[in-house]
Amino acid sequence: MEKVRCPWCGSDPLYVKYHDEEWGVPVHDERQHFEFLILEAMQAGLSWFTVLKKRENFRLAFDNFNPEKVAFYDEQKVQQLLGNPGIIRNQLKIRASINNAARFLKVQKEFGSFDTYIWLFTGGKPILNKWEELSQVPAKTPLSNQISKDLIKRGFKFVGSTIIYAHMQAIGMVNDHLVGCFRYGEVGLSKP
């Protein structure tokens, strides 16, 4: 019997793998948090699939999403990234990624980890939604508004409410798999 999935992932193997193995699974790894922050910002105005197809190129270009390295990229590195056809070559987004790495390190210093900071907003537990149709899933929520405002106050860029809600979905702060999707229950049982 064929598995029922959220319809947004279509049938492309890369997208299906992301849906089946990553999306909505609670993240507690610092490097993964930073990776999703960069990738979600890169997605602004584009489709997630566009970013997903370039993910490995981003890993190579951004030192495997190591914030300690990215925070200290200089102008020469910015120009190198702008010349890299394997990534999204948007100057504002590239510069925002470098800025966000420095802000990420500040949050780590203040809270002990970015993970501690971001999960405080949900009391350390995923929000389990019960959407039956894709049309019910919001693009942003009052909580994503709150997190976005806090990140902006801390100097982060490209962290609007819609980007932050997508981030919350990706890192499992919210389970937005549709209730009919085979991953809904599996992700809901994931240990936070």
N, C-alpha and C positions, 0 to 999 in steps of 0.2 A: 504494500500500500504506500502511495506517495505521501511524503510529509507535507503538511499544510504550513506555509510560511506567510509572513507579512508580505503583502503584494509589492512593496516598494523595492525589494531586492531583485525582482525579475528572475531571469534564469542564467545570467552570466556567472560562471563558476567563481570568479573572484568576489563578486558581490554576495553570492549565496554563502560562500565560506565566511565572509565577514559577518553576515547576519547570523549564521549558525554557530559561530565560535566566539565572536567578540562582542557584538553589539548588545548592550544592556547588562553585561557581566560586570559586577562591581570591581572597580580598579582601585588598588592600594599601592601601586608601584610608582615611585616618583618620576622615573623616566617616562613611563606610560602616560602619566598625567600631563607632563610637559609635551609629549608627542601629540596628544589629542588637542591640547591648547593651540599648538602651532598649526596642525592640520585643519582644525575647525576655523581658525582665522583665515587660512588660505582658501577655504571653501567659500567665503563670503562672495555672493554673487554668482557662484558656480554650483555645479552638482557635486554631491559627495562622491559619486562614482568617478568623476574627473580627478579628484584628489586621491582616491583610493588607487587608481591605476598608476599614479606617480609616487605612491608611498615609499617604495624601495629607493627610488631616486632621492626623495627627501631625506631618508635615513642616511644615505651616503653623503649628501650635500650638507646636512646639519649635524655631522658628527654623532650619528645615532641618537639624536635628540638629547644631547648632554647639555643641560642648562649652564653648567660651569664653563663650558667651552663657548657656547653660543653667545653668552652674555658679553664676551670679550672680543667678538668679531669686529674687525676694523674695516675701514673703507675699501681696502683692497679685497677683503673677503666679500663685502657687499657687491662689488663689481663682478667678482667671480660668480657669485650666485645669480646675478642679473644676466650673466652670459650662459647659464646652464639651461639647455633646452629640455632637460629631463624634469624640471620643476616648474612651478607657476612663477613666472618672472615679473612679479608685481613689486615695484620698489617700496611702496608703502607697506605692503604685507611683510616683505623681507625685513625692513627696518623695524616694524612692529614686533616681529619675532625676536629680534635681538634685544629690544627694549623689554619685552615680556620675560625674556630669560633672566634679566637683571631683577625684575620685579618678583619673579618666581623665587629667586634666591633670597630676597628680602622676606617673603612670606615664610619660606622654610626656616629662616633664622628666628622670626617672630613666634611661629607656632610649633617649631620642631620639625614639621614636615608640611608640604603642600596638602598632602592627604588629610592630615588632621584638620587643617583650615577648611578645605572644601566640604568635607563630610560633616562638619559642625552644623552646616545649614540644614541637614536632614536628621540631625540627632544621631548620626552614625549609621542610619539604616536606609535602605532603598525605599522609595515611594512606589507602591505597587498599584498601578492604574489598571482599569478594567475596560479598555476600549474594545469595541466590537468591530468598528469600521475605521479605516484610515482617516476618513474625514473628521473623526472625533478627536484625533491627536492634535493638540495645540502646537503652535509654532513657538509660543512663549507663555510663561505663567507668572503670577505675582512673585514666586520664589526665584525664577530666572531673572526677573527684573531686579530683585534685591541683590542677588549675587553679582549681576552685571554692574550695578551701581557701586557695590563695594570694591570690585576689581578696578573699575575706572578711578575711584577715589585713591586706590593704591598705585595708580599710574599705568595700568595695563591698557593696551590698545587693541582694537578689533575684538572687543568682548561685549558687544551689544546683547540684548536679552535673547534674541533669536539664536545667535551663535552659542550663547551660554546654555540655552535649553538643549540644543543639539549636543553640546558637550555633556550635559547631564545624562542624556539618553545613552551616549556612547560609553560613558564610564559607569553606567549602572546606578546612578543616583535615582533614576526613575526607570521603572520597567514599563516601556511603552510598546512591547510586543503585543499584538492583538490577542485577545483571549483565545481565539481559535488557532493561533500559531503554536506549533509544537514546542517552541522555545519559551513560551510564556511561563509555564509551570517550572521548567528547568531553571530558568533565570531567577524566578521567584524563590527557588530553593537555594540559590547560591548563598554562600556565607559572606556577609558584609565584611 
